[in-house]
Amino acid sequence: MNNKYKIIILIVFAIIAGAIFIYYQMGPLTMAENPMTATSITSTTSSLTPEAPIKGCYVAKLAKDVYTLNIQVEENEKVSGLVAFNNFEKDSSSGSFDGTFIDGILTGNYAFDSEVSRSNRQLIFKRAGNTFVEGFGPVKVVDNKEIFDPISAVTFDPKSTFIKSENCSEKFTDSNNVFSFNYNPYFKVNPGYDELTTDWISNAKQKGILLARVSIPRSYLPNTNFSGATFTIGRSGDASIIKTCISDMKNGEKKDGTKTIDGYTFTKFTLSDAGAGNFYDTASYRGIVDGDCYVLEQTIHSTNIGNYSAKQGIKEFDKTTIQSDFDKMLNGFSFLVGN
């Protein structure tokens, strides 16, 4: 046999022997270790890895409408939080969301207060990076709940994309551009009116202007003795009111120091009231801005926890949660006049 062919045969046997040695020493190559198939394995197995956390705030802006999805709790596949649909020219709503997040799909029940009763409807979102795209489709009503039917017909509209946001809040500016503040989109803001009213401040002896009212619904802290809260902004240009704006105490009020709001010094007054198992805790901040008496006032309404039985499952509400929301509105309050 030609020496050339002998050398080729020896080389082939050496390669085969080396492969057999590697096989028994290291085991066969997996598909994932094969560079030719690495891409397909990555795409196939990625869905088997734990999904990245989704907890946080997501905001969708459609023209002048602002929608918010706030995922507050995420435990395994179960999630819960708050949803707010704040529309510019039609009815708005806000409520709780309880559901699941499985294989990139977030679906659950949206419970909210309508004009006549508590309403429920199914919401569905598809995750896309750090966003959620809302799904829409045919629905039917089952047990007073609106659900998708069939859910396979749902399509996801890119126009309704909720983008991850570090600041889950909305900004309110009054129609006269006198002031602005940020607030939780779950709350409802009603602009004031020009007529004189006693609603501009609690325990009013004289009338003033109610500039805005923020309402925090009972559903914000469900299954607790929390009954709601308000944050109001009032103003008076009456000379007698201006004179006693930061000194007059009404019906048992107590002075509780001062607070600087957008560079202006406001005196804080507190008042606690109770009756028929209801409690009202008010903090009123009063100061002179641009020559007028301004009042920024917060009131928390709760009920006596002792009035509920253990079977009802009602817990004492966390006052620090509400106070934190009030503080954010106060600390972000900005006067657009007098500066």
N, C-alpha and C positions, 0 to 999 in steps of 0.2 A: 504493500500500500504506500502510496506517495506520502512523504513526510508532511507535506502541506495538509493533506486530508487528516492525517493523524493528529496534528496540532488542533485543527478545527473540532474534531471529535472530542479531544481532551477538554477544550474550552467549554463545549456544550455540556459535558458531564459535570464540569466544575460549577457551572451556573445552576444546574439542576440540583446538585448536592447542596449548594449554598442556600437555595430556596427552601429545600427540605429542612435544613438546619434551622433557618429563621422561623419556619412554621412551627416547629416543635419547641423552640426556645421562647418565642414571643406570641404565638397564636396567630391566626389569620387576620389580615387587615379588615377592619370594619368599613362599611360604606362611608361613614363619617370621616375616616382617616384617609380615604381615597380622594386625592385632590380633584379628580375628575367628577366626583359626585358630591362634593362638599356643599355646593350651592343648593342642590335639591334637598339635602338633609336639613340644612338650616331652615329652609322655608317650611319643611314638613314638621320639624320638631319644635319650631318656635311657638306654635299654639299650645304645646304641652307644658311650657314653662309658665310659672306664676305671672299673672298680669300685673303691670305696674299699678301702683295705688292711684285711685281716681279722686280721693278726698280733696275737696277744695271748691272754689267758686268759678262758674262759667257764665259768660255773658254774651247774649246775642242782640245786635242792634239792627233793626229793620226800619230804615227811615227814622221816624221819631218815636217808634215803639222800642222799648227796652225789655228784654226777657232775661231772667236770671235763674240759674240752676245751682243751688248751693248744697253740695254733698257733705254732710257733717259727720256721718258715722259710716264706717266701712268695716265690716267684720266678715271675713271669708267672702262668700258670694252675696251676702245681704248688705243693703245700703239704705240709708234714710237721710232726709234733709228737708230743704225748703225750695219751693218754686214760686216765682212771681212773674206774671205777664202784665206788664204795665204798658197799656195802650194809650196813644195820644188822642184818638178820636172815637174810641169805643170803650165799652166796659172793661175794666181791668180786674184781675183776680190774683190771689196769692194763697198758698196753703202748703200742706205737708206732702212729702213724697216718701213712699216706702216701697222697696222693690228689690231686684237682684241685678247683678252684673255678671254675665256669663258669656264667654267667648266674644268679648267686645261689644255685646249688646246690653244696654241698660234699659230695663223695663220695670214698670211699677204703677202703683195707684197714686193719683193726684187728688187729694181731698181738700176742698176749698169751700168757702162760704159764698153762696149765690144770693140773689135778692130775697128768695123765699125760704131756702133751706140749705143744709149741708149737701154738697154735690161731690160726686166721685167720677173720675174718668181715667182711663189708661193712657200713660205716656210711654213712648219708646224712643230711644236714642242709639245711634251707632257711633262708637268711638273711632276717631281718626286723629292719631297723634295726640296732641294736647287739646283737642276739641271734641265736641259731641254734636252730631248732626241729628236734628229731630226727624222722626218718621211720621208719615201721614198715610191714611188709608180708610177703607170702608169700616163703619162701626155699627154696633147694635147695642141695645140697652138690656142688661141682665141684672136683675135684683137692684134696680135703680143705679147701676153703674154702667158707664159707657165704655165698651171695650172694642178692640179691633176684631173684625170678622170678615174674611179670615186674616190672621196675622201675616200669612205668607204674601198677602197682597200689599203690605206696607212698603212704601218707597221713601227714601231719605232725601230731603230737599236741601241742597247746599246753601240755599238762601237763608235757611234757618240753622246756621252754625253757631254753636255756643263755644266761645273762645276762653281758654283758661285765663283768669284774671287774679292778680294779687290783691286788688282792692274791690271787694264785693259791696259796692255802694252806688247810689245814684245821687245826682246833684239837683237841688231845687233852687230856683231863683224866682223871686216874686215878680209879678208882671210890671212893677214900677222900677225894677232894678235897684231896690233899696238894700237887699241882703241876699245871701245864698248860704246853703249848708248841705252837707252830705248826709245821706240817711240810708238805712237798710231797705233794699227794694221790696222786702217782704211787707213793709209797713205801707200804709195808705196816707198820702198827703193831699189835703184839701186846701186850696187857696182861700184866703179870707174874703171879706166883702167890705165895701166902702161905708156901709151904714154903721152908725154908732151902736154899740152893743155892750152888755155887761159881761159877755163871754170873753172879753179881751184879757181878763185877769180873774183869778178866783176871789170869791167874797167881795166882788166889786161894789163900791159905794157910788161910783160915777161911771158913765159910759166912756168907752174908748173904741179903737179900731182893732179888730181881730185880723191879723195879717196872714196867718197860716196855722193849720192844725195837722199834726201827725198823729195818726191812730195806730196803736199796736194791738192787734186782735188777740183774743183769748187763745186762739189756736196756735199762737207763737210758742207757748209753753203748754202743750197738751197734757192732760191727765194730772194737772196740778191745781192748786187753789188760786192761781193767777186768773184775774177776770178782765184784764185789759189795762192799757196805759195811754196817756196822751202827752204830746209835747206841743205847746202853743207859743206863738209869737204875737205880742200885742203892742200897741203904741197909743200914746195920748199926747196931744199938744195943748191940753188944757193947763192954764197957768197954775191953778191950785193943785193939780195933780203933779205937775212938774216940781213944784216947791217941796212936796212931801214924798217924792218918788222913792228915795232911798232911806226914808226915816219912818214912814207910817207903817205900823204893824196892825194887822186886821185879825180880829177874832181868835186870839190865842197863838198867833204866829211868834216865832222866835228868830232872832238874828243869829246867823251861823257863818260869820266871816265874810270874806269877799272873794271874787274870782275875776280874773282878767279875761275878757272875751274880745278877741281881735283888737287888743290894745286899750280897750275901755274897761274901767273898773265897775263891776256890778256887785251889789250887796245881795247876799243870799239870805232868804227867809224860809223857814221850814214850818210845816203844819201837819199834824196827824189828826185824823178824824175817824170816828167809827159809829156804826149804827146798824142794828138788825143783822149782825153777823158779817157786815161789810167793813173793810178798812180802806182808808184813802190816805196816802202819804204824798205830800206835795212839797216840792222845792221850787221856790220862785226867785229868779235872778232879775234884779232891777237896776237900771242905770240910765244915765243921760247921754244920748247920742244925737249929735246935730241939733241940740236944743230941745229934743223931745224925750219923754219918759218911755223907755222900752222895757218890756217884760218878757223874759224867756222862762217858761214855766213847765214843769214836768209833774205829772200825777200818776201814781201807781194804784190801781184798784185790785184788791184781793179779798178773799172770803176766809172765814174762820175755819182752819183745818180741822178743828174739833167737830164741825158739823157733818163730817163725812165718815161713813163706816169703813172698816178695813176691806170689806168686799168690793167697795167702789174703786179701790186702787188709786185714790187721789193722794199725791205727795205734796209736800211743802215746796213752793216754787223757789227757784234760785234768784234772789233779788239782784245778785251781782251781775247776772246776765243782762237784765233790763238796764241796770245802772251803767253798764259798759256801753250799751247802745246810746243812752242819753249823753254820756260823756263824749262819745264820738261826734254827736251832733253839735254839742256845745263847743268842743275844741276846734271843730272845723267850721264854725260859724264865722261868716265874713260880712261886715257892713260895707256896702258899696257907696255910702254917702258919708260925708264928714271927714274923710281921710285925705 
